[in-house]
Amino acid sequence: MIKITNMSEGQEDMFFIIVKDTIKILIDGGNNSKRCKEKLDDININIDEIDYIILTHTDQDHINGLLGLLKNRCENTVIVYNKFINGLISYKQAEKFEKLIQNREVIVPYKEYQDNAGDIIFLSINQRKKYPIKDEEVYITFLNPSKEKVEKLRYNYDYYKSTGKTKSNDAKIVNGSSIMFILEYDGKRVLFTGDGYIGDILPIINDLSNEESSAQTIKELDLIKLPHHGSLDNNKQLDELLTKMHCEKFIITN
């Protein structure tokens, strides 16, 4: 019902997902456009038939493969991305990406009330707690980032634009802005984490697993994509997450 192909090679993220045999989702594009296209060809995917592209964050091992993929392609694909509140961003790869998607439909994960596009219902965490979840529908619930995290990211980009230098906390701010979400369909749930931090989503996990706070309680995950290639700093609170939501299957990219 949810078919996941891990196309990553080494330390990069690149996943292709098919839900309900019809909904096609690309999560990140890895480090190389040519390899991204070849990997999609290997599984007989027509690039122009991809329904959604989710860019978790702008590190090169997630964004590089998408830059070549989007040139004059995927014109009807919905983009899920941390689009900034005002204006263009300024890191070179991210700026190229925004120019490529400027005329496309974009879902922004840090909004309190989500817009929807195509066959997936997008929800904020508060919407997910109230929404009547139906087995026949496909849902993505955004757990991260918050609007505040995106604003911090924007501040770092502005600093880079004015000085040509990155701030000392840049890697943590960029990784911490990763789009982290739960994909669910027909009782199956998968947690994707980009290069985010498990500790950042623990309060939300606690809330979702608390039967008193939500009619749509989640007690189990079928799969977790471990964040940041298994980095200790990003995963050190995984044990706490697993006390709230049981899971026995994991993906690590490295």
C-alpha positions in Angstrom: 0.0 0.0 0.0 3.0 2.3 0.7 5.9 1.3 -1.5 9.2 3.0 -0.7 12.3 2.8 -2.8 15.5 4.0 -1.2 17.6 5.3 -4.1 20.3 6.9 -1.9 23.9 6.1 -2.4 26.3 6.8 0.4 25.6 9.9 2.5 22.6 11.4 0.7 18.8 11.2 0.8 16.7 10.2 -2.2 13.5 8.3 -1.8 10.7 7.4 -4.2 7.3 6.5 -2.8 4.1 5.1 -4.4 0.9 5.2 -2.4 -2.4 3.5 -3.5 -0.5 2.5 -6.8 -1.2 5.9 -8.2 0.3 8.7 -6.0 4.0 9.3 -6.8 6.2 11.2 -4.3 9.9 12.0 -4.5 11.6 13.0 -1.2 14.8 14.8 -1.8 17.1 14.3 -4.9 20.4 13.2 -3.5 23.7 14.8 -4.4 23.7 14.4 -8.2 21.0 15.3 -10.9 22.2 12.7 -13.4 22.1 9.9 -10.8 18.7 11.0 -9.6 17.3 10.7 -13.2 19.0 7.4 -13.7 17.6 6.0 -10.4 14.1 7.0 -11.5 14.6 5.5 -14.9 15.8 2.2 -13.2 12.4 1.9 -11.6 10.5 3.0 -14.7 9.3 6.3 -13.4 8.4 9.1 -15.8 9.7 12.2 -14.2 6.8 14.3 -15.5 4.3 12.1 -13.8 5.7 12.7 -10.3 2.8 14.2 -8.2 4.8 15.6 -5.3 8.5 16.6 -4.7 9.4 17.1 -1.0 12.6 18.9 -0.4 13.3 18.5 3.3 16.0 21.1 3.5 18.7 22.8 1.3 21.9 20.8 2.1 23.6 19.7 -1.1 23.1 16.0 -0.5 19.3 16.6 -0.6 18.9 19.4 -3.1 21.5 18.9 -5.8 19.7 16.1 -7.6 16.5 18.2 -7.9 18.1 21.2 -9.6 18.7 19.4 -12.9 15.5 17.4 -12.5 13.3 20.4 -12.4 14.6 22.2 -15.5 11.7 22.3 -17.9 10.2 19.2 -16.2 7.7 18.3 -13.6 5.6 21.3 -14.5 2.5 20.0 -12.8 4.3 18.6 -9.7 3.4 20.0 -6.3 6.4 21.2 -4.4 6.6 20.8 -0.6 9.3 23.2 0.7 10.2 25.7 3.4 9.5 28.7 1.2 10.5 31.8 3.0 8.0 34.3 4.4 9.4 37.3 2.4 11.5 37.4 -0.7 14.1 35.0 -2.2 16.6 33.1 -0.1 20.3 33.6 -0.8 22.3 30.4 -0.6 23.2 29.6 -4.2 21.6 26.2 -4.5 18.5 27.2 -2.6 18.1 30.3 -4.7 18.4 28.3 -7.9 15.7 25.9 -6.5 13.4 28.8 -5.7 13.7 30.2 -9.2 12.9 26.8 -10.7 9.7 26.4 -8.7 8.5 30.0 -8.7 5.5 29.2 -11.1 4.6 25.9 -9.4 2.2 25.1 -6.6 4.0 25.0 -3.3 2.9 23.5 0.0 4.6 25.3 3.0 4.9 23.0 6.0 5.1 25.6 8.8 1.6 27.0 8.2 -1.0 26.5 11.0 -3.7 25.7 8.5 -2.5 23.7 5.5 -3.6 24.1 1.9 -4.2 20.9 0.0 -3.3 19.9 -3.5 -3.9 16.7 -5.5 -4.7 13.5 -3.7 -2.8 14.0 -0.4 -4.4 15.8 2.5 -1.7 18.0 4.3 -2.2 18.7 7.9 -0.5 20.8 10.6 -0.1 19.0 14.0 -3.2 20.7 15.5 -5.2 19.8 12.4 -4.1 16.2 12.6 -5.4 16.0 16.2 -8.8 17.1 15.2 -9.2 15.7 11.7 -11.4 12.7 11.1 -8.8 10.3 9.6 -10.1 7.9 7.0 -8.4 4.8 5.8 -9.0 5.5 2.2 -7.3 8.9 2.3 -3.6 9.7 2.2 -2.3 12.2 4.8 0.9 14.0 5.5 1.2 15.6 8.9 4.0 18.1 9.3 5.9 17.8 12.7 8.8 20.3 11.8 9.8 23.1 11.3 8.0 25.8 13.2 7.6 29.2 11.7 10.2 30.4 14.3 12.8 27.9 13.0 12.3 29.1 9.4 12.7 32.7 10.6 16.1 31.8 12.2 17.1 30.1 8.9 16.1 33.3 7.0 18.3 35.3 9.4 21.3 33.1 8.6 20.7 33.4 4.9 20.5 37.2 5.2 23.8 37.1 7.1 25.4 35.1 4.3 24.1 37.4 1.7 25.5 40.5 3.4 28.9 39.0 4.4 29.6 36.1 2.1 30.2 34.0 5.3 28.2 31.4 7.2 27.4 31.7 10.9 29.0 29.2 13.3 25.6 27.7 14.0 24.6 27.4 10.4 24.6 23.6 10.0 22.5 23.1 13.1 20.0 25.8 12.0 19.7 24.3 8.4 19.4 20.7 9.7 16.9 21.8 12.4 14.7 23.4 9.7 14.3 20.0 8.0 10.7 19.1 7.0 9.8 16.1 9.3 6.4 14.5 8.7 4.3 11.4 9.1 2.9 9.8 5.9 -0.1 7.7 6.6 -2.6 5.6 4.6 -4.9 2.8 5.5 -3.5 2.4 9.0 0.1 2.4 7.9 2.4 5.3 9.1 5.9 6.2 8.1 8.0 8.9 9.8 10.4 10.9 7.5 13.0 13.1 9.3 15.4 14.7 6.7 18.4 15.8 8.8 16.3 17.0 11.7 16.5 16.3 15.4 14.4 13.7 17.1 14.4 15.9 20.2 12.7 18.7 18.3 9.6 16.5 17.6 9.4 14.7 20.9 6.8 17.1 22.4 4.6 16.6 19.3 5.1 12.8 19.5 4.1 12.9 23.1 1.0 14.8 22.2 0.0 12.5 19.3 0.5 9.4 21.4 -1.6 10.8 24.4 -5.1 9.4 24.2 -6.5 12.2 26.3 -5.3 14.9 24.0 -6.4 13.6 20.7 -9.1 11.4 19.2 -6.6 10.4 16.5 -4.0 8.8 18.7 -0.9 7.2 17.1 0.7 4.4 19.1 2.8 2.7 16.4 4.9 3.6 13.4 5.6 1.1 10.6 8.9 2.7 9.6 11.2 5.5 10.6 13.7 7.0 8.3 16.5 7.9 10.8 17.6 11.6 10.6 21.0 12.8 9.3 22.5 9.5 8.2 22.3 8.1 11.8 24.2 11.0 13.4 24.3 10.6 17.2 23.4 14.2 17.9 20.2 14.0 15.7 19.2 10.6 17.0 20.2 10.6 20.7 16.5 10.8 21.9 15.3 8.1 19.6 14.8 5.8 22.6 12.4 8.3 24.1 10.4 8.4 20.9 10.1 4.6 20.8 8.6 4.5 24.3 5.7 6.6 22.9 5.4 5.1 19.4 6.5 1.5 18.8 8.5 0.8 15.7 10.6 -2.1 14.5 11.7 -1.1 11.0 14.2 1.7 10.1 16.0 3.2 7.2 19.4 4.7 7.5 21.2 6.4 4.6 25.0 6.2 4.7 
